[in-house]
Structures are given as C-alpha cells and as structure tokens.
Amino acid sequence: MSPRKRASRPYPVDWERVAELRVFRTTPHEWEKLIRWRSDMRRKGWRLLQVSSDAGDLVAVFGRTKEELLERTGSGP
C-alpha cells in the first residue's frame, strides 16, 4: 500500500461540537454497491452530510446531532 496524503478531517471542525460524525472512505464503484447500507444508516438516524473525493477515493461524512443522540438513548431533558 503506498502512502497517500489524506485530509486529516474531511469536514469543518465546528461540526464536531454539535454532532457525532462517521467518515466512510471507499472507491466510487464500491459506493454505488452500498445503497442498502446507506439506507440503513439513514434509518438509524444518520444523515449524509457531505461527499467529496480525495486521491481517487470517495469520502462520505455521516452525522447525527448530539441532541438526536440523547433523544434516541432516552437520556434527553
């Protein structure tokens, strides 16, 4: 595997203060095959926030606000 320079954070830093984030990196071809997985992420409350490319890979950022997380766990106010 050859080392490639990758963005350390493919989203704005401010997003970390208000949301739990998941970064998914794959090839564009594989991304097209993951439609069921992406639907499951949405069903579980994750939103697709951003899609970009980096060195030929597709980089997808999913997120849920911290408020949404509290509501789902029943720990909300």
mmCIF file of the N, C-alpha and C atoms, coordinates in Angstrom:
data_MODEL
# 
_entry.id   MODEL 
# 
loop_
_atom_site.group_PDB 
_atom_site.id 
_atom_site.type_symbol 
_atom_site.label_atom_id 
_atom_site.label_alt_id 
_atom_site.label_comp_id 
_atom_site.label_asym_id 
_atom_site.label_entity_id 
_atom_site.label_seq_id 
_atom_site.pdbx_PDB_ins_code 
_atom_site.Cartn_x 
_atom_site.Cartn_y 
_atom_site.Cartn_z 
_atom_site.occupancy 
_atom_site.B_iso_or_equiv 
_atom_site.pdbx_formal_charge 
_atom_site.auth_seq_id 
_atom_site.auth_comp_id 
_atom_site.auth_asym_id 
_atom_site.auth_atom_id 
_atom_site.pdbx_PDB_model_num 
ATOM 1   N N  . MET A 1 1  ? 0.856   -1.169 0.000  1.00 0.00 ? 1  MET A N  1 
ATOM 2   C CA . MET A 1 1  ? 0.000   0.000  0.000  1.00 0.00 ? 1  MET A CA 1 
ATOM 3   C C  . MET A 1 1  ? 0.903   1.234  0.000  1.00 0.00 ? 1  MET A C  1 
ATOM 4   N N  . SER A 1 2  ? 0.681   2.104  -0.917 1.00 0.00 ? 2  SER A N  1 
ATOM 5   C CA . SER A 1 2  ? 1.501   3.309  -0.979 1.00 0.00 ? 2  SER A CA 1 
ATOM 6   C C  . SER A 1 2  ? 0.883   4.406  -0.121 1.00 0.00 ? 2  SER A C  1 
ATOM 7   N N  . PRO A 1 3  ? 1.711   5.139  0.591  1.00 0.00 ? 3  PRO A N  1 
ATOM 8   C CA . PRO A 1 3  ? 1.165   6.214  1.431  1.00 0.00 ? 3  PRO A CA 1 
ATOM 9   C C  . PRO A 1 3  ? 0.635   7.347  0.561  1.00 0.00 ? 3  PRO A C  1 
ATOM 10  N N  . ARG A 1 4  ? -0.526  7.842  0.906  1.00 0.00 ? 4  ARG A N  1 
ATOM 11  C CA . ARG A 1 4  ? -1.126  8.967  0.198  1.00 0.00 ? 4  ARG A CA 1 
ATOM 12  C C  . ARG A 1 4  ? -1.477  10.027 1.214  1.00 0.00 ? 4  ARG A C  1 
ATOM 13  N N  . LYS A 1 5  ? -1.335  11.251 0.817  1.00 0.00 ? 5  LYS A N  1 
ATOM 14  C CA . LYS A 1 5  ? -1.714  12.343 1.708  1.00 0.00 ? 5  LYS A CA 1 
ATOM 15  C C  . LYS A 1 5  ? -3.231  12.443 1.728  1.00 0.00 ? 5  LYS A C  1 
ATOM 16  N N  . ARG A 1 6  ? -3.790  12.360 2.906  1.00 0.00 ? 6  ARG A N  1 
ATOM 17  C CA . ARG A 1 6  ? -5.244  12.434 3.064  1.00 0.00 ? 6  ARG A CA 1 
ATOM 18  C C  . ARG A 1 6  ? -5.573  13.564 4.021  1.00 0.00 ? 6  ARG A C  1 
ATOM 19  N N  . ALA A 1 7  ? -6.694  14.162 3.762  1.00 0.00 ? 7  ALA A N  1 
ATOM 20  C CA . ALA A 1 7  ? -7.139  15.222 4.660  1.00 0.00 ? 7  ALA A CA 1 
ATOM 21  C C  . ALA A 1 7  ? -7.362  14.617 6.043  1.00 0.00 ? 7  ALA A C  1 
ATOM 22  N N  . SER A 1 8  ? -6.814  15.246 7.071  1.00 0.00 ? 8  SER A N  1 
ATOM 23  C CA . SER A 1 8  ? -6.971  14.705 8.414  1.00 0.00 ? 8  SER A CA 1 
ATOM 24  C C  . SER A 1 8  ? -8.414  14.798 8.893  1.00 0.00 ? 8  SER A C  1 
ATOM 25  N N  . ARG A 1 9  ? -9.121  15.786 8.396  1.00 0.00 ? 9  ARG A N  1 
ATOM 26  C CA . ARG A 1 9  ? -10.502 15.989 8.810  1.00 0.00 ? 9  ARG A CA 1 
ATOM 27  C C  . ARG A 1 9  ? -11.289 16.462 7.578  1.00 0.00 ? 9  ARG A C  1 
ATOM 28  N N  . PRO A 1 10 ? -12.062 15.579 6.962  1.00 0.00 ? 10 PRO A N  1 
ATOM 29  C CA . PRO A 1 10 ? -12.768 15.957 5.734  1.00 0.00 ? 10 PRO A CA 1 
ATOM 30  C C  . PRO A 1 10 ? -14.076 16.710 5.977  1.00 0.00 ? 10 PRO A C  1 
ATOM 31  N N  . TYR A 1 11 ? -14.134 17.438 7.071  1.00 0.00 ? 11 TYR A N  1 
ATOM 32  C CA . TYR A 1 11 ? -15.316 18.220 7.418  1.00 0.00 ? 11 TYR A CA 1 
ATOM 33  C C  . TYR A 1 11 ? -14.866 19.399 8.273  1.00 0.00 ? 11 TYR A C  1 
ATOM 34  N N  . PRO A 1 12 ? -15.703 20.410 8.391  1.00 0.00 ? 12 PRO A N  1 
ATOM 35  C CA . PRO A 1 12 ? -15.331 21.561 9.232  1.00 0.00 ? 12 PRO A CA 1 
ATOM 36  C C  . PRO A 1 12 ? -15.234 21.168 10.713 1.00 0.00 ? 12 PRO A C  1 
ATOM 37  N N  . VAL A 1 13 ? -14.254 21.691 11.400 1.00 0.00 ? 13 VAL A N  1 
ATOM 38  C CA . VAL A 1 13 ? -14.039 21.401 12.823 1.00 0.00 ? 13 VAL A CA 1 
ATOM 39  C C  . VAL A 1 13 ? -15.287 21.698 13.660 1.00 0.00 ? 13 VAL A C  1 
ATOM 40  N N  . ASP A 1 14 ? -16.024 22.724 13.314 1.00 0.00 ? 14 ASP A N  1 
ATOM 41  C CA . ASP A 1 14 ? -17.225 23.097 14.067 1.00 0.00 ? 14 ASP A CA 1 
ATOM 42  C C  . ASP A 1 14 ? -18.240 21.963 14.149 1.00 0.00 ? 14 ASP A C  1 
ATOM 43  N N  . TRP A 1 15 ? -18.264 21.098 13.166 1.00 0.00 ? 15 TRP A N  1 
ATOM 44  C CA . TRP A 1 15 ? -19.230 20.003 13.165 1.00 0.00 ? 15 TRP A CA 1 
ATOM 45  C C  . TRP A 1 15 ? -19.041 19.103 14.376 1.00 0.00 ? 15 TRP A C  1 
ATOM 46  N N  . GLU A 1 16 ? -17.820 18.940 14.864 1.00 0.00 ? 16 GLU A N  1 
ATOM 47  C CA . GLU A 1 16 ? -17.566 18.050 15.993 1.00 0.00 ? 16 GLU A CA 1 
ATOM 48  C C  . GLU A 1 16 ? -18.235 18.522 17.276 1.00 0.00 ? 16 GLU A C  1 
ATOM 49  N N  . ARG A 1 17 ? -18.473 19.813 17.392 1.00 0.00 ? 17 ARG A N  1 
ATOM 50  C CA . ARG A 1 17 ? -19.094 20.338 18.607 1.00 0.00 ? 17 ARG A CA 1 
ATOM 51  C C  . ARG A 1 17 ? -20.576 20.015 18.696 1.00 0.00 ? 17 ARG A C  1 
ATOM 52  N N  . VAL A 1 18 ? -21.224 19.819 17.563 1.00 0.00 ? 18 VAL A N  1 
ATOM 53  C CA . VAL A 1 18 ? -22.677 19.655 17.572 1.00 0.00 ? 18 VAL A CA 1 
ATOM 54  C C  . VAL A 1 18 ? -23.146 18.284 17.109 1.00 0.00 ? 18 VAL A C  1 
ATOM 55  N N  . ALA A 1 19 ? -22.225 17.445 16.632 1.00 0.00 ? 19 ALA A N  1 
ATOM 56  C CA . ALA A 1 19 ? -22.661 16.164 16.090 1.00 0.00 ? 19 ALA A CA 1 
ATOM 57  C C  . ALA A 1 19 ? -21.635 15.069 16.319 1.00 0.00 ? 19 ALA A C  1 
ATOM 58  N N  . GLU A 1 20 ? -22.129 13.854 16.332 1.00 0.00 ? 20 GLU A N  1 
ATOM 59  C CA . GLU A 1 20 ? -21.263 12.680 16.280 1.00 0.00 ? 20 GLU A CA 1 
ATOM 60  C C  . GLU A 1 20 ? -21.096 12.378 14.797 1.00 0.00 ? 20 GLU A C  1 
ATOM 61  N N  . LEU A 1 21 ? -19.876 12.164 14.369 1.00 0.00 ? 21 LEU A N  1 
ATOM 62  C CA . LEU A 1 21 ? -19.592 12.012 12.945 1.00 0.00 ? 21 LEU A CA 1 
ATOM 63  C C  . LEU A 1 21 ? -18.970 10.660 12.647 1.00 0.00 ? 21 LEU A C  1 
ATOM 64  N N  . ARG A 1 22 ? -19.246 10.159 11.461 1.00 0.00 ? 22 ARG A N  1 
ATOM 65  C CA . ARG A 1 22 ? -18.611 8.950  10.937 1.00 0.00 ? 22 ARG A CA 1 
ATOM 66  C C  . ARG A 1 22 ? -18.115 9.272  9.542  1.00 0.00 ? 22 ARG A C  1 
ATOM 67  N N  . VAL A 1 23 ? -16.866 8.940  9.265  1.00 0.00 ? 23 VAL A N  1 
ATOM 68  C CA . VAL A 1 23 ? -16.276 9.177  7.957  1.00 0.00 ? 23 VAL A CA 1 
ATOM 69  C C  . VAL A 1 23 ? -16.088 7.823  7.285  1.00 0.00 ? 23 VAL A C  1 
ATOM 70  N N  . PHE A 1 24 ? -16.576 7.723  6.065  1.00 0.00 ? 24 PHE A N  1 
ATOM 71  C CA . PHE A 1 24 ? -16.508 6.487  5.302  1.00 0.00 ? 24 PHE A CA 1 
ATOM 72  C C  . PHE A 1 24 ? -15.742 6.763  4.021  1.00 0.00 ? 24 PHE A C  1 
ATOM 73  N N  . ARG A 1 25 ? -14.729 5.975  3.756  1.00 0.00 ? 25 ARG A N  1 
ATOM 74  C CA . ARG A 1 25 ? -13.878 6.164  2.577  1.00 0.00 ? 25 ARG A CA 1 
ATOM 75  C C  . ARG A 1 25 ? -13.923 4.891  1.728  1.00 0.00 ? 25 ARG A C  1 
ATOM 76  N N  . THR A 1 26 ? -14.191 5.050  0.429  1.00 0.00 ? 26 THR A N  1 
ATOM 77  C CA . THR A 1 26 ? -14.254 3.904  -0.473 1.00 0.00 ? 26 THR A CA 1 
ATOM 78  C C  . THR A 1 26 ? -14.041 4.369  -1.903 1.00 0.00 ? 26 THR A C  1 
ATOM 79  N N  . THR A 1 27 ? -14.044 3.442  -2.812 1.00 0.00 ? 27 THR A N  1 
ATOM 80  C CA . THR A 1 27 ? -13.959 3.803  -4.223 1.00 0.00 ? 27 THR A CA 1 
ATOM 81  C C  . THR A 1 27 ? -15.352 4.187  -4.716 1.00 0.00 ? 27 THR A C  1 
ATOM 82  N N  . PRO A 1 28 ? -15.437 5.010  -5.743 1.00 0.00 ? 28 PRO A N  1 
ATOM 83  C CA . PRO A 1 28 ? -16.767 5.356  -6.285 1.00 0.00 ? 28 PRO A CA 1 
ATOM 84  C C  . PRO A 1 28 ? -17.549 4.120  -6.723 1.00 0.00 ? 28 PRO A C  1 
ATOM 85  N N  . HIS A 1 29 ? -16.862 3.135  -7.276 1.00 0.00 ? 29 HIS A N  1 
ATOM 86  C CA . HIS A 1 29 ? -17.544 1.908  -7.712 1.00 0.00 ? 29 HIS A CA 1 
ATOM 87  C C  . HIS A 1 29 ? -18.181 1.180  -6.524 1.00 0.00 ? 29 HIS A C  1 
ATOM 88  N N  . GLU A 1 30 ? -17.425 1.033  -5.432 1.00 0.00 ? 30 GLU A N  1 
ATOM 89  C CA . GLU A 1 30 ? -17.957 0.359  -4.245 1.00 0.00 ? 30 GLU A CA 1 
ATOM 90  C C  . GLU A 1 30 ? -19.093 1.153  -3.610 1.00 0.00 ? 30 GLU A C  1 
ATOM 91  N N  . TRP A 1 31 ? -19.004 2.475  -3.632 1.00 0.00 ? 31 TRP A N  1 
ATOM 92  C CA . TRP A 1 31 ? -20.046 3.331  -3.063 1.00 0.00 ? 31 TRP A CA 1 
ATOM 93  C C  . TRP A 1 31 ? -21.393 3.037  -3.713 1.00 0.00 ? 31 TRP A C  1 
ATOM 94  N N  . GLU A 1 32 ? -21.389 2.852  -5.023 1.00 0.00 ? 32 GLU A N  1 
ATOM 95  C CA . GLU A 1 32 ? -22.633 2.561  -5.741 1.00 0.00 ? 32 GLU A CA 1 
ATOM 96  C C  . GLU A 1 32 ? -23.238 1.237  -5.289 1.00 0.00 ? 32 GLU A C  1 
ATOM 97  N N  . LYS A 1 33 ? -22.415 0.296  -4.884 1.00 0.00 ? 33 LYS A N  1 
ATOM 98  C CA . LYS A 1 33 ? -22.899 -1.012 -4.451 1.00 0.00 ? 33 LYS A CA 1 
ATOM 99  C C  . LYS A 1 33 ? -23.431 -0.998 -3.020 1.00 0.00 ? 33 LYS A C  1 
ATOM 100 N N  . LEU A 1 34 ? -23.231 0.097  -2.290 1.00 0.00 ? 34 LEU A N  1 
ATOM 101 C CA . LEU A 1 34 ? -23.601 0.148  -0.869 1.00 0.00 ? 34 LEU A CA 1 
ATOM 102 C C  . LEU A 1 34 ? -24.935 0.846  -0.612 1.00 0.00 ? 34 LEU A C  1 
ATOM 103 N N  . ILE A 1 35 ? -25.840 0.812  -1.560 1.00 0.00 ? 35 ILE A N  1 
ATOM 104 C CA . ILE A 1 35 ? -27.102 1.537  -1.397 1.00 0.00 ? 35 ILE A CA 1 
ATOM 105 C C  . ILE A 1 35 ? -27.902 1.021  -0.185 1.00 0.00 ? 35 ILE A C  1 
ATOM 106 N N  . ARG A 1 36 ? -27.922 -0.266 0.053  1.00 0.00 ? 36 ARG A N  1 
ATOM 107 C CA . ARG A 1 36 ? -28.657 -0.816 1.206  1.00 0.00 ? 36 ARG A CA 1 
ATOM 108 C C  . ARG A 1 36 ? -28.027 -0.348 2.515  1.00 0.00 ? 36 ARG A C  1 
ATOM 109 N N  . TRP A 1 37 ? -26.701 -0.359 2.578  1.00 0.00 ? 37 TRP A N  1 
ATOM 110 C CA . TRP A 1 37 ? -26.007 0.101  3.779  1.00 0.00 ? 37 TRP A CA 1 
ATOM 111 C C  . TRP A 1 37 ? -26.314 1.570  4.041  1.00 0.00 ? 37 TRP A C  1 
ATOM 112 N N  . ARG A 1 38 ? -26.305 2.401  2.981  1.00 0.00 ? 38 ARG A N  1 
ATOM 113 C CA . ARG A 1 38 ? -26.605 3.821  3.140  1.00 0.00 ? 38 ARG A CA 1 
ATOM 114 C C  . ARG A 1 38 ? -28.044 4.010  3.624  1.00 0.00 ? 38 ARG A C  1 
ATOM 115 N N  . SER A 1 39 ? -28.968 3.202  3.135  1.00 0.00 ? 39 SER A N  1 
ATOM 116 C CA . SER A 1 39 ? -30.359 3.278  3.600  1.00 0.00 ? 39 SER A CA 1 
ATOM 117 C C  . SER A 1 39 ? -30.459 2.906  5.077  1.00 0.00 ? 39 SER A C  1 
ATOM 118 N N  . ASP A 1 40 ? -29.704 1.898  5.490  1.00 0.00 ? 40 ASP A N  1 
ATOM 119 C CA . ASP A 1 40 ? -29.690 1.504  6.905  1.00 0.00 ? 40 ASP A CA 1 
ATOM 120 C C  . ASP A 1 40 ? -29.147 2.627  7.781  1.00 0.00 ? 40 ASP A C  1 
ATOM 121 N N  . MET A 1 41 ? -28.120 3.316  7.311  1.00 0.00 ? 41 MET A N  1 
ATOM 122 C CA . MET A 1 41 ? -27.570 4.445  8.071  1.00 0.00 ? 41 MET A CA 1 
ATOM 123 C C  . MET A 1 41 ? -28.652 5.514  8.266  1.00 0.00 ? 41 MET A C  1 
ATOM 124 N N  . ARG A 1 42 ? -29.378 5.832  7.215  1.00 0.00 ? 42 ARG A N  1 
ATOM 125 C CA . ARG A 1 42 ? -30.449 6.840  7.331  1.00 0.00 ? 42 ARG A CA 1 
ATOM 126 C C  . ARG A 1 42 ? -31.549 6.362  8.275  1.00 0.00 ? 42 ARG A C  1 
ATOM 127 N N  . ARG A 1 43 ? -31.905 5.091  8.176  1.00 0.00 ? 43 ARG A N  1 
ATOM 128 C CA . ARG A 1 43 ? -32.941 4.540  9.044  1.00 0.00 ? 43 ARG A CA 1 
ATOM 129 C C  . ARG A 1 43 ? -32.529 4.632  10.514 1.00 0.00 ? 43 ARG A C  1 
ATOM 130 N N  . LYS A 1 44 ? -31.245 4.507  10.785 1.00 0.00 ? 44 LYS A N  1 
ATOM 131 C CA . LYS A 1 44 ? -30.733 4.578  12.151 1.00 0.00 ? 44 LYS A CA 1 
ATOM 132 C C  . LYS A 1 44 ? -30.497 6.008  12.622 1.00 0.00 ? 44 LYS A C  1 
ATOM 133 N N  . GLY A 1 45 ? -30.882 6.976  11.793 1.00 0.00 ? 45 GLY A N  1 
ATOM 134 C CA . GLY A 1 45 ? -30.798 8.369  12.205 1.00 0.00 ? 45 GLY A CA 1 
ATOM 135 C C  . GLY A 1 45 ? -29.573 9.121  11.734 1.00 0.00 ? 45 GLY A C  1 
ATOM 136 N N  . TRP A 1 46 ? -28.730 8.486  10.947 1.00 0.00 ? 46 TRP A N  1 
ATOM 137 C CA . TRP A 1 46 ? -27.539 9.151  10.423 1.00 0.00 ? 46 TRP A CA 1 
ATOM 138 C C  . TRP A 1 46 ? -27.909 9.906  9.155  1.00 0.00 ? 46 TRP A C  1 
ATOM 139 N N  . ARG A 1 47 ? -27.363 11.082 8.993  1.00 0.00 ? 47 ARG A N  1 
ATOM 140 C CA . ARG A 1 47 ? -27.593 11.880 7.791  1.00 0.00 ? 47 ARG A CA 1 
ATOM 141 C C  . ARG A 1 47 ? -26.304 11.962 6.995  1.00 0.00 ? 47 ARG A C  1 
ATOM 142 N N  . LEU A 1 48 ? -26.429 11.883 5.689  1.00 0.00 ? 48 LEU A N  1 
ATOM 143 C CA . LEU A 1 48 ? -25.274 12.075 4.825  1.00 0.00 ? 48 LEU A CA 1 
ATOM 144 C C  . LEU A 1 48 ? -25.043 13.568 4.718  1.00 0.00 ? 48 LEU A C  1 
ATOM 145 N N  . LEU A 1 49 ? -23.950 14.044 5.312  1.00 0.00 ? 49 LEU A N  1 
ATOM 146 C CA . LEU A 1 49 ? -23.685 15.474 5.399  1.00 0.00 ? 49 LEU A CA 1 
ATOM 147 C C  . LEU A 1 49 ? -22.848 15.999 4.242  1.00 0.00 ? 49 LEU A C  1 
ATOM 148 N N  . GLN A 1 50 ? -21.933 15.173 3.764  1.00 0.00 ? 50 GLN A N  1 
ATOM 149 C CA . GLN A 1 50 ? -21.012 15.662 2.738  1.00 0.00 ? 50 GLN A CA 1 
ATOM 150 C C  . GLN A 1 50 ? -20.387 14.477 2.019  1.00 0.00 ? 50 GLN A C  1 
ATOM 151 N N  . VAL A 1 51 ? -20.194 14.640 0.722  1.00 0.00 ? 51 VAL A N  1 
ATOM 152 C CA . VAL A 1 51 ? -19.455 13.665 -0.076 1.00 0.00 ? 51 VAL A CA 1 
ATOM 153 C C  . VAL A 1 51 ? -18.409 14.437 -0.854 1.00 0.00 ? 51 VAL A C  1 
ATOM 154 N N  . SER A 1 52 ? -17.166 13.973 -0.793 1.00 0.00 ? 52 SER A N  1 
ATOM 155 C CA . SER A 1 52 ? -16.082 14.620 -1.532 1.00 0.00 ? 52 SER A CA 1 
ATOM 156 C C  . SER A 1 52 ? -15.157 13.529 -2.061 1.00 0.00 ? 52 SER A C  1 
ATOM 157 N N  . SER A 1 53 ? -14.144 13.938 -2.798 1.00 0.00 ? 53 SER A N  1 
ATOM 158 C CA . SER A 1 53 ? -13.173 12.959 -3.281 1.00 0.00 ? 53 SER A CA 1 
ATOM 159 C C  . SER A 1 53 ? -11.790 13.352 -2.783 1.00 0.00 ? 53 SER A C  1 
ATOM 160 N N  . ASP A 1 54 ? -10.965 12.327 -2.592 1.00 0.00 ? 54 ASP A N  1 
ATOM 161 C CA . ASP A 1 54 ? -9.597  12.534 -2.112 1.00 0.00 ? 54 ASP A CA 1 
ATOM 162 C C  . ASP A 1 54 ? -8.734  11.431 -2.702 1.00 0.00 ? 54 ASP A C  1 
ATOM 163 N N  . ALA A 1 55 ? -7.811  11.794 -3.549 1.00 0.00 ? 55 ALA A N  1 
ATOM 164 C CA . ALA A 1 55 ? -6.871  10.841 -4.151 1.00 0.00 ? 55 ALA A CA 1 
ATOM 165 C C  . ALA A 1 55 ? -7.588  9.663  -4.806 1.00 0.00 ? 55 ALA A C  1 
ATOM 166 N N  . GLY A 1 56 ? -8.687  9.930  -5.484 1.00 0.00 ? 56 GLY A N  1 
ATOM 167 C CA . GLY A 1 56 ? -9.423  8.882  -6.179 1.00 0.00 ? 56 GLY A CA 1 
ATOM 168 C C  . GLY A 1 56 ? -10.449 8.158  -5.335 1.00 0.00 ? 56 GLY A C  1 
ATOM 169 N N  . ASP A 1 57 ? -10.439 8.360  -4.028 1.00 0.00 ? 57 ASP A N  1 
ATOM 170 C CA . ASP A 1 57 ? -11.439 7.755  -3.141 1.00 0.00 ? 57 ASP A CA 1 
ATOM 171 C C  . ASP A 1 57 ? -12.609 8.696  -2.959 1.00 0.00 ? 57 ASP A C  1 
ATOM 172 N N  . LEU A 1 58 ? -13.738 8.130  -2.648 1.00 0.00 ? 58 LEU A N  1 
ATOM 173 C CA . LEU A 1 58 ? -14.907 8.901  -2.278 1.00 0.00 ? 58 LEU A CA 1 
ATOM 174 C C  . LEU A 1 58 ? -14.925 8.966  -0.750 1.00 0.00 ? 58 LEU A C  1 
ATOM 175 N N  . VAL A 1 59 ? -15.134 10.136 -0.197 1.00 0.00 ? 59 VAL A N  1 
ATOM 176 C CA . VAL A 1 59 ? -15.148 10.324 1.259  1.00 0.00 ? 59 VAL A CA 1 
ATOM 177 C C  . VAL A 1 59 ? -16.521 10.855 1.644  1.00 0.00 ? 59 VAL A C  1 
ATOM 178 N N  . ALA A 1 60 ? -17.253 10.063 2.421  1.00 0.00 ? 60 ALA A N  1 
ATOM 179 C CA . ALA A 1 60 ? -18.595 10.442 2.844  1.00 0.00 ? 60 ALA A CA 1 
ATOM 180 C C  . ALA A 1 60 ? -18.589 10.697 4.344  1.00 0.00 ? 60 ALA A C  1 
ATOM 181 N N  . VAL A 1 61 ? -19.246 11.771 4.751  1.00 0.00 ? 61 VAL A N  1 
ATOM 182 C CA . VAL A 1 61 ? -19.340 12.108 6.170  1.00 0.00 ? 61 VAL A CA 1 
ATOM 183 C C  . VAL A 1 61 ? -20.801 11.989 6.577  1.00 0.00 ? 61 VAL A C  1 
ATOM 184 N N  . PHE A 1 62 ? -21.061 11.119 7.532  1.00 0.00 ? 62 PHE A N  1 
ATOM 185 C CA . PHE A 1 62 ? -22.388 10.941 8.106  1.00 0.00 ? 62 PHE A CA 1 
ATOM 186 C C  . PHE A 1 62 ? -22.393 11.559 9.494  1.00 0.00 ? 62 PHE A C  1 
ATOM 187 N N  . GLY A 1 63 ? -23.530 12.072 9.920  1.00 0.00 ? 63 GLY A N  1 
ATOM 188 C CA . GLY A 1 63 ? -23.582 12.655 11.249 1.00 0.00 ? 63 GLY A CA 1 
ATOM 189 C C  . GLY A 1 63 ? -24.960 12.591 11.871 1.00 0.00 ? 63 GLY A C  1 
ATOM 190 N N  . ARG A 1 64 ? -24.960 12.665 13.197 1.00 0.00 ? 64 ARG A N  1 
ATOM 191 C CA . ARG A 1 64 ? -26.182 12.807 13.997 1.00 0.00 ? 64 ARG A CA 1 
ATOM 192 C C  . ARG A 1 64 ? -25.886 13.880 15.026 1.00 0.00 ? 64 ARG A C  1 
ATOM 193 N N  . THR A 1 65 ? -26.832 14.782 15.218 1.00 0.00 ? 65 THR A N  1 
ATOM 194 C CA . THR A 1 65 ? -26.589 15.817 16.214 1.00 0.00 ? 65 THR A CA 1 
ATOM 195 C C  . THR A 1 65 ? -26.564 15.174 17.598 1.00 0.00 ? 65 THR A C  1 
ATOM 196 N N  . LYS A 1 66 ? -25.855 15.814 18.495 1.00 0.00 ? 66 LYS A N  1 
ATOM 197 C CA . LYS A 1 66 ? -25.777 15.285 19.858 1.00 0.00 ? 66 LYS A CA 1 
ATOM 198 C C  . LYS A 1 66 ? -27.143 15.291 20.513 1.00 0.00 ? 66 LYS A C  1 
ATOM 199 N N  . GLU A 1 67 ? -27.983 16.247 20.150 1.00 0.00 ? 67 GLU A N  1 
ATOM 200 C CA . GLU A 1 67 ? -29.354 16.283 20.665 1.00 0.00 ? 67 GLU A CA 1 
ATOM 201 C C  . GLU A 1 67 ? -30.139 15.054 20.202 1.00 0.00 ? 67 GLU A C  1 
ATOM 202 N N  . GLU A 1 68 ? -29.991 14.693 18.935 1.00 0.00 ? 68 GLU A N  1 
ATOM 203 C CA . GLU A 1 68 ? -30.663 13.496 18.407 1.00 0.00 ? 68 GLU A CA 1 
ATOM 204 C C  . GLU A 1 68 ? -30.183 12.244 19.127 1.00 0.00 ? 68 GLU A C  1 
ATOM 205 N N  . LEU A 1 69 ? -28.908 12.174 19.432 1.00 0.00 ? 69 LEU A N  1 
ATOM 206 C CA . LEU A 1 69 ? -28.364 11.024 20.145 1.00 0.00 ? 69 LEU A CA 1 
ATOM 207 C C  . LEU A 1 69 ? -28.977 10.889 21.531 1.00 0.00 ? 69 LEU A C  1 
ATOM 208 N N  . LEU A 1 70 ? -29.120 12.016 22.237 1.00 0.00 ? 70 LEU A N  1 
ATOM 209 C CA . LEU A 1 70 ? -29.728 11.990 23.560 1.00 0.00 ? 70 LEU A CA 1 
ATOM 210 C C  . LEU A 1 70 ? -31.170 11.544 23.503 1.00 0.00 ? 70 LEU A C  1 
ATOM 211 N N  . GLU A 1 71 ? -31.899 12.002 22.484 1.00 0.00 ? 71 GLU A N  1 
ATOM 212 C CA . GLU A 1 71 ? -33.297 11.601 22.321 1.00 0.00 ? 71 GLU A CA 1 
ATOM 213 C C  . GLU A 1 71 ? -33.408 10.099 22.069 1.00 0.00 ? 71 GLU A C  1 
ATOM 214 N N  . ARG A 1 72 ? -32.529 9.556  21.254 1.00 0.00 ? 72 ARG A N  1 
ATOM 215 C CA . ARG A 1 72 ? -32.572 8.123  20.919 1.00 0.00 ? 72 ARG A CA 1 
ATOM 216 C C  . ARG A 1 72 ? -32.236 7.247  22.113 1.00 0.00 ? 72 ARG A C  1 
ATOM 217 N N  . THR A 1 73 ? -31.346 7.698  22.991 1.00 0.00 ? 73 THR A N  1 
ATOM 218 C CA . THR A 1 73 ? -30.943 6.892  24.135 1.00 0.00 ? 73 THR A CA 1 
ATOM 219 C C  . THR A 1 73 ? -31.856 7.093  25.337 1.00 0.00 ? 73 THR A C  1 
ATOM 220 N N  . GLY A 1 74 ? -32.756 8.076  25.228 1.00 0.00 ? 74 GLY A N  1 
ATOM 221 C CA . GLY A 1 74 ? -33.650 8.345  26.340 1.00 0.00 ? 74 GLY A CA 1 
ATOM 222 C C  . GLY A 1 74 ? -33.025 9.139  27.448 1.00 0.00 ? 74 GLY A C  1 
ATOM 223 N N  . SER A 1 75 ? -31.868 9.723  27.196 1.00 0.00 ? 75 SER A N  1 
ATOM 224 C CA . SER A 1 75 ? -31.167 10.499 28.200 1.00 0.00 ? 75 SER A CA 1 
ATOM 225 C C  . SER A 1 75 ? -31.409 11.982 28.047 1.00 0.00 ? 75 SER A C  1 
ATOM 226 N N  . GLY A 1 76 ? -32.359 12.325 27.214 1.00 0.00 ? 76 GLY A N  1 
ATOM 227 C CA . GLY A 1 76 ? -32.621 13.739 26.939 1.00 0.00 ? 76 GLY A CA 1 
ATOM 228 C C  . GLY A 1 76 ? -33.277 14.445 28.103 1.00 0.00 ? 76 GLY A C  1 
ATOM 229 N N  . PRO A 1 77 ? -33.410 15.764 28.010 1.00 0.00 ? 77 PRO A N  1 
ATOM 230 C CA . PRO A 1 77 ? -34.005 16.538 29.104 1.00 0.00 ? 77 PRO A CA 1 
ATOM 231 C C  . PRO A 1 77 ? -35.455 16.240 29.324 1.00 0.00 ? 77 PRO A C  1 
# 
